[in-house]
Amino acid sequence: MIVGYARLSTRDPSPAVQLDALHHAGCECVFTEKMSGAQRERPELKAALNYLNAGDTLMVWKLDRLARSTRQLVATTAELQRRNVGLRVLTQAIDTTTPGGSLVFHVFAAVAEFERELGHERTHAGLAQAKAMGRRGGRKPSMGPAEIKRARAMLANPSITVGEIAQQLGVQPSTLYRHIPGGRSAVVQESVICPHRVDRFVC
């Protein structure tokens, strides 16, 4: 069975050209997507894929009707190959049901692998550069030494609530407690032991 899939675009809002071409090429059933292809959820494509069985063929007018990104294209063609479903693209002479056309699936898989390797290479290069410049990976700490010192000074003032302190520093109260274990009680106790050094843990 040949199942067609058409997707509307902002440049070509009428599906007539796609639908006529798909029906003329022998599609017995056509699923038409009426939402933006940029969205991840494509219910009509999902319905078309669920409708297909092993040995069937999915037909589209152009390759960009099937996907709007390389990642999306690779994911869709990988599923088709896994389920032994062919792919035909009318305007680009792609037909994976032919001996030569089956190579298309391998090309898409190679492109996906190439993009993954490029991504890993960029990540490692970025980390290596950051390490060479004395920086470590990961997010910047939400509270540095200056913020911790300021927080401890405010905690020593009982008229300021923990919520107000966190709001002034732009962090959550849990973040405050994570950087200052014991919170206000710990700061007050330290101020009793060493009243002039409330910004430090030890005298």
PyMOL CGO cylinders between C-alpha atoms (Angstrom):
from pymol import cmd
from pymol.cgo import CYLINDER

trace = [
    CYLINDER, 0.00, 0.00, 0.00, 1.16, 3.54, -0.77, 0.3, 1, 1, 1, 1, 1, 1,
    CYLINDER, 1.16, 3.54, -0.77, 0.24, 6.10, 1.87, 0.3, 1, 1, 1, 1, 1, 1,
    CYLINDER, 0.24, 6.10, 1.87, 0.67, 9.82, 1.21, 0.3, 1, 1, 1, 1, 1, 1,
    CYLINDER, 0.67, 9.82, 1.21, 1.57, 12.59, 3.62, 0.3, 1, 1, 1, 1, 1, 1,
    CYLINDER, 1.57, 12.59, 3.62, 1.08, 16.29, 2.83, 0.3, 1, 1, 1, 1, 1, 1,
    CYLINDER, 1.08, 16.29, 2.83, 1.97, 19.24, 5.04, 0.3, 1, 1, 1, 1, 1, 1,
    CYLINDER, 1.97, 19.24, 5.04, 0.90, 22.83, 4.51, 0.3, 1, 1, 1, 1, 1, 1,
    CYLINDER, 0.90, 22.83, 4.51, 3.42, 25.68, 4.68, 0.3, 1, 1, 1, 1, 1, 1,
    CYLINDER, 3.42, 25.68, 4.68, 3.11, 29.43, 5.09, 0.3, 1, 1, 1, 1, 1, 1,
    CYLINDER, 3.11, 29.43, 5.09, 4.39, 29.92, 1.54, 0.3, 1, 1, 1, 1, 1, 1,
    CYLINDER, 4.39, 29.92, 1.54, 2.01, 27.36, 0.06, 0.3, 1, 1, 1, 1, 1, 1,
    CYLINDER, 2.01, 27.36, 0.06, -1.13, 27.27, 2.21, 0.3, 1, 1, 1, 1, 1, 1,
    CYLINDER, -1.13, 27.27, 2.21, -3.13, 25.31, -0.36, 0.3, 1, 1, 1, 1, 1, 1,
    CYLINDER, -3.13, 25.31, -0.36, -2.61, 21.54, -0.33, 0.3, 1, 1, 1, 1, 1, 1,
    CYLINDER, -2.61, 21.54, -0.33, -4.05, 21.11, -3.85, 0.3, 1, 1, 1, 1, 1, 1,
    CYLINDER, -4.05, 21.11, -3.85, -0.69, 20.72, -5.61, 0.3, 1, 1, 1, 1, 1, 1,
    CYLINDER, -0.69, 20.72, -5.61, 0.60, 18.19, -3.12, 0.3, 1, 1, 1, 1, 1, 1,
    CYLINDER, 0.60, 18.19, -3.12, -2.64, 16.23, -2.93, 0.3, 1, 1, 1, 1, 1, 1,
    CYLINDER, -2.64, 16.23, -2.93, -3.07, 16.07, -6.71, 0.3, 1, 1, 1, 1, 1, 1,
    CYLINDER, -3.07, 16.07, -6.71, 0.50, 14.85, -7.15, 0.3, 1, 1, 1, 1, 1, 1,
    CYLINDER, 0.50, 14.85, -7.15, 0.17, 12.22, -4.42, 0.3, 1, 1, 1, 1, 1, 1,
    CYLINDER, 0.17, 12.22, -4.42, -3.16, 10.87, -5.71, 0.3, 1, 1, 1, 1, 1, 1,
    CYLINDER, -3.16, 10.87, -5.71, -1.88, 10.85, -9.28, 0.3, 1, 1, 1, 1, 1, 1,
    CYLINDER, -1.88, 10.85, -9.28, 1.17, 8.84, -8.15, 0.3, 1, 1, 1, 1, 1, 1,
    CYLINDER, 1.17, 8.84, -8.15, -1.07, 6.12, -6.73, 0.3, 1, 1, 1, 1, 1, 1,
    CYLINDER, -1.07, 6.12, -6.73, -1.60, 6.97, -3.06, 0.3, 1, 1, 1, 1, 1, 1,
    CYLINDER, -1.60, 6.97, -3.06, -4.56, 5.06, -1.68, 0.3, 1, 1, 1, 1, 1, 1,
    CYLINDER, -4.56, 5.06, -1.68, -4.76, 7.18, 1.44, 0.3, 1, 1, 1, 1, 1, 1,
    CYLINDER, -4.76, 7.18, 1.44, -3.37, 10.68, 2.15, 0.3, 1, 1, 1, 1, 1, 1,
    CYLINDER, -3.37, 10.68, 2.15, -2.86, 12.30, 5.57, 0.3, 1, 1, 1, 1, 1, 1,
    CYLINDER, -2.86, 12.30, 5.57, -2.76, 16.11, 5.50, 0.3, 1, 1, 1, 1, 1, 1,
    CYLINDER, -2.76, 16.11, 5.50, -1.02, 18.14, 8.22, 0.3, 1, 1, 1, 1, 1, 1,
    CYLINDER, -1.02, 18.14, 8.22, -2.60, 21.55, 8.79, 0.3, 1, 1, 1, 1, 1, 1,
    CYLINDER, -2.60, 21.55, 8.79, -0.28, 22.84, 11.51, 0.3, 1, 1, 1, 1, 1, 1,
    CYLINDER, -0.28, 22.84, 11.51, 3.21, 24.33, 11.38, 0.3, 1, 1, 1, 1, 1, 1,
    CYLINDER, 3.21, 24.33, 11.38, 5.95, 21.83, 10.64, 0.3, 1, 1, 1, 1, 1, 1,
    CYLINDER, 5.95, 21.83, 10.64, 8.20, 23.66, 13.08, 0.3, 1, 1, 1, 1, 1, 1,
    CYLINDER, 8.20, 23.66, 13.08, 6.16, 22.19, 15.92, 0.3, 1, 1, 1, 1, 1, 1,
    CYLINDER, 6.16, 22.19, 15.92, 7.38, 18.90, 17.33, 0.3, 1, 1, 1, 1, 1, 1,
    CYLINDER, 7.38, 18.90, 17.33, 3.98, 17.29, 17.48, 0.3, 1, 1, 1, 1, 1, 1,
    CYLINDER, 3.98, 17.29, 17.48, 2.72, 16.29, 14.04, 0.3, 1, 1, 1, 1, 1, 1,
    CYLINDER, 2.72, 16.29, 14.04, -0.47, 14.29, 14.65, 0.3, 1, 1, 1, 1, 1, 1,
    CYLINDER, -0.47, 14.29, 14.65, -1.20, 13.54, 10.98, 0.3, 1, 1, 1, 1, 1, 1,
    CYLINDER, -1.20, 13.54, 10.98, 2.32, 12.20, 10.38, 0.3, 1, 1, 1, 1, 1, 1,
    CYLINDER, 2.32, 12.20, 10.38, 2.00, 10.10, 13.52, 0.3, 1, 1, 1, 1, 1, 1,
    CYLINDER, 2.00, 10.10, 13.52, -1.33, 8.79, 12.25, 0.3, 1, 1, 1, 1, 1, 1,
    CYLINDER, -1.33, 8.79, 12.25, 0.21, 7.99, 8.85, 0.3, 1, 1, 1, 1, 1, 1,
    CYLINDER, 0.21, 7.99, 8.85, 3.09, 6.11, 10.46, 0.3, 1, 1, 1, 1, 1, 1,
    CYLINDER, 3.09, 6.11, 10.46, 0.67, 4.14, 12.64, 0.3, 1, 1, 1, 1, 1, 1,
    CYLINDER, 0.67, 4.14, 12.64, -1.38, 3.28, 9.55, 0.3, 1, 1, 1, 1, 1, 1,
    CYLINDER, -1.38, 3.28, 9.55, 1.59, 1.88, 7.66, 0.3, 1, 1, 1, 1, 1, 1,
    CYLINDER, 1.59, 1.88, 7.66, 2.58, -1.78, 7.79, 0.3, 1, 1, 1, 1, 1, 1,
    CYLINDER, 2.58, -1.78, 7.79, 5.80, -3.54, 6.84, 0.3, 1, 1, 1, 1, 1, 1,
    CYLINDER, 5.80, -3.54, 6.84, 6.18, -3.51, 3.07, 0.3, 1, 1, 1, 1, 1, 1,
    CYLINDER, 6.18, -3.51, 3.07, 4.11, -0.34, 2.61, 0.3, 1, 1, 1, 1, 1, 1,
    CYLINDER, 4.11, -0.34, 2.61, 5.47, 2.94, 1.26, 0.3, 1, 1, 1, 1, 1, 1,
    CYLINDER, 5.47, 2.94, 1.26, 5.16, 6.46, 2.62, 0.3, 1, 1, 1, 1, 1, 1,
    CYLINDER, 5.16, 6.46, 2.62, 5.03, 9.04, -0.17, 0.3, 1, 1, 1, 1, 1, 1,
    CYLINDER, 5.03, 9.04, -0.17, 5.63, 12.78, 0.12, 0.3, 1, 1, 1, 1, 1, 1,
    CYLINDER, 5.63, 12.78, 0.12, 5.72, 15.54, -2.47, 0.3, 1, 1, 1, 1, 1, 1,
    CYLINDER, 5.72, 15.54, -2.47, 9.02, 17.05, -1.31, 0.3, 1, 1, 1, 1, 1, 1,
    CYLINDER, 9.02, 17.05, -1.31, 11.48, 16.05, 1.40, 0.3, 1, 1, 1, 1, 1, 1,
    CYLINDER, 11.48, 16.05, 1.40, 10.88, 19.27, 3.33, 0.3, 1, 1, 1, 1, 1, 1,
    CYLINDER, 10.88, 19.27, 3.33, 7.22, 18.23, 3.68, 0.3, 1, 1, 1, 1, 1, 1,
    CYLINDER, 7.22, 18.23, 3.68, 8.36, 15.27, 5.77, 0.3, 1, 1, 1, 1, 1, 1,
    CYLINDER, 8.36, 15.27, 5.77, 10.64, 17.22, 8.12, 0.3, 1, 1, 1, 1, 1, 1,
    CYLINDER, 10.64, 17.22, 8.12, 11.87, 20.74, 8.85, 0.3, 1, 1, 1, 1, 1, 1,
    CYLINDER, 11.87, 20.74, 8.85, 15.26, 19.80, 10.29, 0.3, 1, 1, 1, 1, 1, 1,
    CYLINDER, 15.26, 19.80, 10.29, 17.96, 17.21, 9.74, 0.3, 1, 1, 1, 1, 1, 1,
    CYLINDER, 17.96, 17.21, 9.74, 17.33, 15.73, 13.17, 0.3, 1, 1, 1, 1, 1, 1,
    CYLINDER, 17.33, 15.73, 13.17, 13.61, 15.40, 12.47, 0.3, 1, 1, 1, 1, 1, 1,
    CYLINDER, 13.61, 15.40, 12.47, 14.29, 13.87, 9.06, 0.3, 1, 1, 1, 1, 1, 1,
    CYLINDER, 14.29, 13.87, 9.06, 16.78, 11.36, 10.41, 0.3, 1, 1, 1, 1, 1, 1,
    CYLINDER, 16.78, 11.36, 10.41, 14.43, 10.30, 13.21, 0.3, 1, 1, 1, 1, 1, 1,
    CYLINDER, 14.43, 10.30, 13.21, 11.53, 9.76, 10.80, 0.3, 1, 1, 1, 1, 1, 1,
    CYLINDER, 11.53, 9.76, 10.80, 13.53, 7.86, 8.19, 0.3, 1, 1, 1, 1, 1, 1,
    CYLINDER, 13.53, 7.86, 8.19, 15.13, 5.73, 10.90, 0.3, 1, 1, 1, 1, 1, 1,
    CYLINDER, 15.13, 5.73, 10.90, 11.68, 4.68, 12.07, 0.3, 1, 1, 1, 1, 1, 1,
    CYLINDER, 11.68, 4.68, 12.07, 10.63, 3.88, 8.51, 0.3, 1, 1, 1, 1, 1, 1,
    CYLINDER, 10.63, 3.88, 8.51, 13.70, 1.73, 7.99, 0.3, 1, 1, 1, 1, 1, 1,
    CYLINDER, 13.70, 1.73, 7.99, 13.21, -0.05, 11.31, 0.3, 1, 1, 1, 1, 1, 1,
    CYLINDER, 13.21, -0.05, 11.31, 9.63, -0.92, 10.38, 0.3, 1, 1, 1, 1, 1, 1,
    CYLINDER, 9.63, -0.92, 10.38, 10.58, -1.95, 6.81, 0.3, 1, 1, 1, 1, 1, 1,
    CYLINDER, 10.58, -1.95, 6.81, 8.49, 0.86, 5.31, 0.3, 1, 1, 1, 1, 1, 1,
    CYLINDER, 8.49, 0.86, 5.31, 9.66, 2.47, 2.07, 0.3, 1, 1, 1, 1, 1, 1,
    CYLINDER, 9.66, 2.47, 2.07, 9.92, 6.19, 1.34, 0.3, 1, 1, 1, 1, 1, 1,
    CYLINDER, 9.92, 6.19, 1.34, 9.19, 7.93, -1.97, 0.3, 1, 1, 1, 1, 1, 1,
    CYLINDER, 9.19, 7.93, -1.97, 9.76, 11.64, -2.61, 0.3, 1, 1, 1, 1, 1, 1,
    CYLINDER, 9.76, 11.64, -2.61, 8.09, 12.67, -5.86, 0.3, 1, 1, 1, 1, 1, 1,
    CYLINDER, 8.09, 12.67, -5.86, 9.93, 15.87, -6.83, 0.3, 1, 1, 1, 1, 1, 1,
    CYLINDER, 9.93, 15.87, -6.83, 13.38, 14.63, -5.79, 0.3, 1, 1, 1, 1, 1, 1,
    CYLINDER, 13.38, 14.63, -5.79, 13.38, 11.16, -7.33, 0.3, 1, 1, 1, 1, 1, 1,
    CYLINDER, 13.38, 11.16, -7.33, 13.96, 9.38, -4.00, 0.3, 1, 1, 1, 1, 1, 1,
    CYLINDER, 13.96, 9.38, -4.00, 12.57, 5.88, -3.77, 0.3, 1, 1, 1, 1, 1, 1,
    CYLINDER, 12.57, 5.88, -3.77, 13.97, 3.59, -1.08, 0.3, 1, 1, 1, 1, 1, 1,
    CYLINDER, 13.97, 3.59, -1.08, 11.96, 0.65, -2.39, 0.3, 1, 1, 1, 1, 1, 1,
    CYLINDER, 11.96, 0.65, -2.39, 14.44, 0.29, -5.28, 0.3, 1, 1, 1, 1, 1, 1,
    CYLINDER, 14.44, 0.29, -5.28, 17.85, -1.38, -4.80, 0.3, 1, 1, 1, 1, 1, 1,
    CYLINDER, 17.85, -1.38, -4.80, 19.69, 1.89, -5.38, 0.3, 1, 1, 1, 1, 1, 1,
    CYLINDER, 19.69, 1.89, -5.38, 17.21, 3.96, -3.40, 0.3, 1, 1, 1, 1, 1, 1,
    CYLINDER, 17.21, 3.96, -3.40, 17.74, 1.96, -0.22, 0.3, 1, 1, 1, 1, 1, 1,
    CYLINDER, 17.74, 1.96, -0.22, 21.10, 3.72, 0.02, 0.3, 1, 1, 1, 1, 1, 1,
    CYLINDER, 21.10, 3.72, 0.02, 19.20, 6.88, 1.05, 0.3, 1, 1, 1, 1, 1, 1,
    CYLINDER, 19.20, 6.88, 1.05, 18.48, 5.44, 4.50, 0.3, 1, 1, 1, 1, 1, 1,
    CYLINDER, 18.48, 5.44, 4.50, 22.20, 4.80, 5.02, 0.3, 1, 1, 1, 1, 1, 1,
    CYLINDER, 22.20, 4.80, 5.02, 23.03, 8.34, 3.88, 0.3, 1, 1, 1, 1, 1, 1,
    CYLINDER, 23.03, 8.34, 3.88, 20.60, 9.82, 6.42, 0.3, 1, 1, 1, 1, 1, 1,
    CYLINDER, 20.60, 9.82, 6.42, 22.08, 7.63, 9.15, 0.3, 1, 1, 1, 1, 1, 1,
    CYLINDER, 22.08, 7.63, 9.15, 25.59, 8.75, 8.17, 0.3, 1, 1, 1, 1, 1, 1,
    CYLINDER, 25.59, 8.75, 8.17, 24.51, 12.41, 8.32, 0.3, 1, 1, 1, 1, 1, 1,
    CYLINDER, 24.51, 12.41, 8.32, 23.09, 11.86, 11.82, 0.3, 1, 1, 1, 1, 1, 1,
    CYLINDER, 23.09, 11.86, 11.82, 26.33, 10.25, 12.97, 0.3, 1, 1, 1, 1, 1, 1,
    CYLINDER, 26.33, 10.25, 12.97, 28.33, 13.09, 11.42, 0.3, 1, 1, 1, 1, 1, 1,
    CYLINDER, 28.33, 13.09, 11.42, 26.28, 15.69, 13.30, 0.3, 1, 1, 1, 1, 1, 1,
    CYLINDER, 26.28, 15.69, 13.30, 26.68, 13.81, 16.58, 0.3, 1, 1, 1, 1, 1, 1,
    CYLINDER, 26.68, 13.81, 16.58, 30.45, 13.65, 16.12, 0.3, 1, 1, 1, 1, 1, 1,
    CYLINDER, 30.45, 13.65, 16.12, 30.58, 17.37, 15.32, 0.3, 1, 1, 1, 1, 1, 1,
    CYLINDER, 30.58, 17.37, 15.32, 28.59, 18.11, 18.47, 0.3, 1, 1, 1, 1, 1, 1,
    CYLINDER, 28.59, 18.11, 18.47, 30.91, 16.01, 20.64, 0.3, 1, 1, 1, 1, 1, 1,
    CYLINDER, 30.91, 16.01, 20.64, 33.95, 17.62, 19.03, 0.3, 1, 1, 1, 1, 1, 1,
    CYLINDER, 33.95, 17.62, 19.03, 32.64, 21.14, 19.69, 0.3, 1, 1, 1, 1, 1, 1,
    CYLINDER, 32.64, 21.14, 19.69, 31.83, 20.25, 23.29, 0.3, 1, 1, 1, 1, 1, 1,
    CYLINDER, 31.83, 20.25, 23.29, 35.27, 18.79, 23.98, 0.3, 1, 1, 1, 1, 1, 1,
    CYLINDER, 35.27, 18.79, 23.98, 36.98, 21.73, 22.26, 0.3, 1, 1, 1, 1, 1, 1,
    CYLINDER, 36.98, 21.73, 22.26, 34.99, 24.19, 24.36, 0.3, 1, 1, 1, 1, 1, 1,
    CYLINDER, 34.99, 24.19, 24.36, 35.82, 22.38, 27.60, 0.3, 1, 1, 1, 1, 1, 1,
    CYLINDER, 35.82, 22.38, 27.60, 39.50, 22.18, 26.68, 0.3, 1, 1, 1, 1, 1, 1,
    CYLINDER, 39.50, 22.18, 26.68, 39.59, 25.91, 25.91, 0.3, 1, 1, 1, 1, 1, 1,
    CYLINDER, 39.59, 25.91, 25.91, 37.81, 26.75, 29.16, 0.3, 1, 1, 1, 1, 1, 1,
    CYLINDER, 37.81, 26.75, 29.16, 40.23, 24.56, 31.11, 0.3, 1, 1, 1, 1, 1, 1,
    CYLINDER, 40.23, 24.56, 31.11, 43.20, 26.24, 29.44, 0.3, 1, 1, 1, 1, 1, 1,
    CYLINDER, 43.20, 26.24, 29.44, 41.80, 29.61, 30.52, 0.3, 1, 1, 1, 1, 1, 1,
    CYLINDER, 41.80, 29.61, 30.52, 41.37, 28.41, 34.09, 0.3, 1, 1, 1, 1, 1, 1,
    CYLINDER, 41.37, 28.41, 34.09, 37.60, 27.93, 33.97, 0.3, 1, 1, 1, 1, 1, 1,
    CYLINDER, 37.60, 27.93, 33.97, 35.70, 24.80, 34.93, 0.3, 1, 1, 1, 1, 1, 1,
    CYLINDER, 35.70, 24.80, 34.93, 32.63, 23.46, 33.19, 0.3, 1, 1, 1, 1, 1, 1,
    CYLINDER, 32.63, 23.46, 33.19, 29.14, 23.71, 34.59, 0.3, 1, 1, 1, 1, 1, 1,
    CYLINDER, 29.14, 23.71, 34.59, 26.95, 26.58, 35.71, 0.3, 1, 1, 1, 1, 1, 1,
    CYLINDER, 26.95, 26.58, 35.71, 28.34, 29.58, 37.51, 0.3, 1, 1, 1, 1, 1, 1,
    CYLINDER, 28.34, 29.58, 37.51, 27.63, 29.33, 41.27, 0.3, 1, 1, 1, 1, 1, 1,
    CYLINDER, 27.63, 29.33, 41.27, 24.50, 31.27, 42.21, 0.3, 1, 1, 1, 1, 1, 1,
    CYLINDER, 24.50, 31.27, 42.21, 26.29, 32.72, 45.26, 0.3, 1, 1, 1, 1, 1, 1,
    CYLINDER, 26.29, 32.72, 45.26, 29.95, 33.72, 45.27, 0.3, 1, 1, 1, 1, 1, 1,
    CYLINDER, 29.95, 33.72, 45.27, 32.09, 34.80, 48.24, 0.3, 1, 1, 1, 1, 1, 1,
    CYLINDER, 32.09, 34.80, 48.24, 30.78, 38.38, 48.08, 0.3, 1, 1, 1, 1, 1, 1,
    CYLINDER, 30.78, 38.38, 48.08, 27.13, 37.25, 48.09, 0.3, 1, 1, 1, 1, 1, 1,
    CYLINDER, 27.13, 37.25, 48.09, 27.76, 34.83, 50.95, 0.3, 1, 1, 1, 1, 1, 1,
    CYLINDER, 27.76, 34.83, 50.95, 29.44, 37.56, 53.03, 0.3, 1, 1, 1, 1, 1, 1,
    CYLINDER, 29.44, 37.56, 53.03, 26.52, 39.91, 52.35, 0.3, 1, 1, 1, 1, 1, 1,
    CYLINDER, 26.52, 39.91, 52.35, 24.00, 37.24, 53.25, 0.3, 1, 1, 1, 1, 1, 1,
    CYLINDER, 24.00, 37.24, 53.25, 25.74, 36.44, 56.53, 0.3, 1, 1, 1, 1, 1, 1,
    CYLINDER, 25.74, 36.44, 56.53, 25.76, 40.13, 57.46, 0.3, 1, 1, 1, 1, 1, 1,
    CYLINDER, 25.76, 40.13, 57.46, 22.02, 40.39, 56.78, 0.3, 1, 1, 1, 1, 1, 1,
    CYLINDER, 22.02, 40.39, 56.78, 21.28, 37.15, 58.65, 0.3, 1, 1, 1, 1, 1, 1,
    CYLINDER, 21.28, 37.15, 58.65, 22.87, 38.71, 61.71, 0.3, 1, 1, 1, 1, 1, 1,
    CYLINDER, 22.87, 38.71, 61.71, 20.06, 41.29, 61.65, 0.3, 1, 1, 1, 1, 1, 1,
    CYLINDER, 20.06, 41.29, 61.65, 16.89, 39.59, 63.02, 0.3, 1, 1, 1, 1, 1, 1,
    CYLINDER, 16.89, 39.59, 63.02, 14.65, 42.27, 61.49, 0.3, 1, 1, 1, 1, 1, 1,
    CYLINDER, 14.65, 42.27, 61.49, 15.37, 40.96, 58.00, 0.3, 1, 1, 1, 1, 1, 1,
    CYLINDER, 15.37, 40.96, 58.00, 13.63, 37.72, 57.10, 0.3, 1, 1, 1, 1, 1, 1,
    CYLINDER, 13.63, 37.72, 57.10, 15.34, 34.90, 55.24, 0.3, 1, 1, 1, 1, 1, 1,
    CYLINDER, 15.34, 34.90, 55.24, 12.87, 35.38, 52.39, 0.3, 1, 1, 1, 1, 1, 1,
    CYLINDER, 12.87, 35.38, 52.39, 13.78, 39.06, 52.08, 0.3, 1, 1, 1, 1, 1, 1,
    CYLINDER, 13.78, 39.06, 52.08, 17.48, 38.24, 52.08, 0.3, 1, 1, 1, 1, 1, 1,
    CYLINDER, 17.48, 38.24, 52.08, 17.04, 35.62, 49.38, 0.3, 1, 1, 1, 1, 1, 1,
    CYLINDER, 17.04, 35.62, 49.38, 14.98, 38.06, 47.31, 0.3, 1, 1, 1, 1, 1, 1,
    CYLINDER, 14.98, 38.06, 47.31, 17.63, 40.77, 47.56, 0.3, 1, 1, 1, 1, 1, 1,
    CYLINDER, 17.63, 40.77, 47.56, 20.31, 38.32, 46.45, 0.3, 1, 1, 1, 1, 1, 1,
    CYLINDER, 20.31, 38.32, 46.45, 18.16, 36.92, 43.65, 0.3, 1, 1, 1, 1, 1, 1,
    CYLINDER, 18.16, 36.92, 43.65, 18.25, 33.32, 44.93, 0.3, 1, 1, 1, 1, 1, 1,
    CYLINDER, 18.25, 33.32, 44.93, 15.92, 30.83, 46.57, 0.3, 1, 1, 1, 1, 1, 1,
    CYLINDER, 15.92, 30.83, 46.57, 15.97, 30.39, 50.38, 0.3, 1, 1, 1, 1, 1, 1,
    CYLINDER, 15.97, 30.39, 50.38, 17.14, 26.80, 49.81, 0.3, 1, 1, 1, 1, 1, 1,
    CYLINDER, 17.14, 26.80, 49.81, 20.16, 28.16, 47.93, 0.3, 1, 1, 1, 1, 1, 1,
    CYLINDER, 20.16, 28.16, 47.93, 20.90, 30.44, 50.87, 0.3, 1, 1, 1, 1, 1, 1,
    CYLINDER, 20.90, 30.44, 50.87, 20.85, 27.52, 53.32, 0.3, 1, 1, 1, 1, 1, 1,
    CYLINDER, 20.85, 27.52, 53.32, 22.97, 25.43, 50.99, 0.3, 1, 1, 1, 1, 1, 1,
    CYLINDER, 22.97, 25.43, 50.99, 25.76, 28.02, 51.07, 0.3, 1, 1, 1, 1, 1, 1,
    CYLINDER, 25.76, 28.02, 51.07, 25.29, 28.88, 54.74, 0.3, 1, 1, 1, 1, 1, 1,
    CYLINDER, 25.29, 28.88, 54.74, 24.48, 25.65, 56.62, 0.3, 1, 1, 1, 1, 1, 1,
    CYLINDER, 24.48, 25.65, 56.62, 22.43, 26.37, 59.72, 0.3, 1, 1, 1, 1, 1, 1,
    CYLINDER, 22.43, 26.37, 59.72, 21.28, 29.72, 58.36, 0.3, 1, 1, 1, 1, 1, 1,
    CYLINDER, 21.28, 29.72, 58.36, 20.54, 32.49, 60.86, 0.3, 1, 1, 1, 1, 1, 1,
    CYLINDER, 20.54, 32.49, 60.86, 21.07, 30.34, 63.95, 0.3, 1, 1, 1, 1, 1, 1,
    CYLINDER, 21.07, 30.34, 63.95, 24.58, 29.42, 62.83, 0.3, 1, 1, 1, 1, 1, 1,
    CYLINDER, 24.58, 29.42, 62.83, 25.44, 33.07, 62.07, 0.3, 1, 1, 1, 1, 1, 1,
    CYLINDER, 25.44, 33.07, 62.07, 24.04, 34.27, 65.41, 0.3, 1, 1, 1, 1, 1, 1,
    CYLINDER, 24.04, 34.27, 65.41, 26.00, 31.62, 67.30, 0.3, 1, 1, 1, 1, 1, 1,
    CYLINDER, 26.00, 31.62, 67.30, 29.20, 32.61, 65.55, 0.3, 1, 1, 1, 1, 1, 1,
    CYLINDER, 29.20, 32.61, 65.55, 28.55, 36.29, 66.31, 0.3, 1, 1, 1, 1, 1, 1,
    CYLINDER, 28.55, 36.29, 66.31, 28.33, 35.45, 70.00, 0.3, 1, 1, 1, 1, 1, 1,
    CYLINDER, 28.33, 35.45, 70.00, 31.64, 33.62, 69.89, 0.3, 1, 1, 1, 1, 1, 1,
    CYLINDER, 31.64, 33.62, 69.89, 33.33, 36.19, 67.65, 0.3, 1, 1, 1, 1, 1, 1,
    CYLINDER, 33.33, 36.19, 67.65, 31.08, 39.30, 67.43, 0.3, 1, 1, 1, 1, 1, 1,
    CYLINDER, 31.08, 39.30, 67.43, 33.29, 41.22, 65.01, 0.3, 1, 1, 1, 1, 1, 1,
    CYLINDER, 33.29, 41.22, 65.01, 33.62, 38.44, 62.41, 0.3, 1, 1, 1, 1, 1, 1,
    CYLINDER, 33.62, 38.44, 62.41, 30.10, 37.29, 61.59, 0.3, 1, 1, 1, 1, 1, 1,
    CYLINDER, 30.10, 37.29, 61.59, 31.11, 36.92, 57.93, 0.3, 1, 1, 1, 1, 1, 1,
    CYLINDER, 31.11, 36.92, 57.93, 33.42, 34.00, 58.66, 0.3, 1, 1, 1, 1, 1, 1,
    CYLINDER, 33.42, 34.00, 58.66, 32.94, 30.51, 59.97, 0.3, 1, 1, 1, 1, 1, 1,
    CYLINDER, 32.94, 30.51, 59.97, 35.94, 30.65, 62.32, 0.3, 1, 1, 1, 1, 1, 1,
    CYLINDER, 35.94, 30.65, 62.32, 37.59, 33.42, 64.32, 0.3, 1, 1, 1, 1, 1, 1,
]
cmd.load_cgo(trace, "trace")
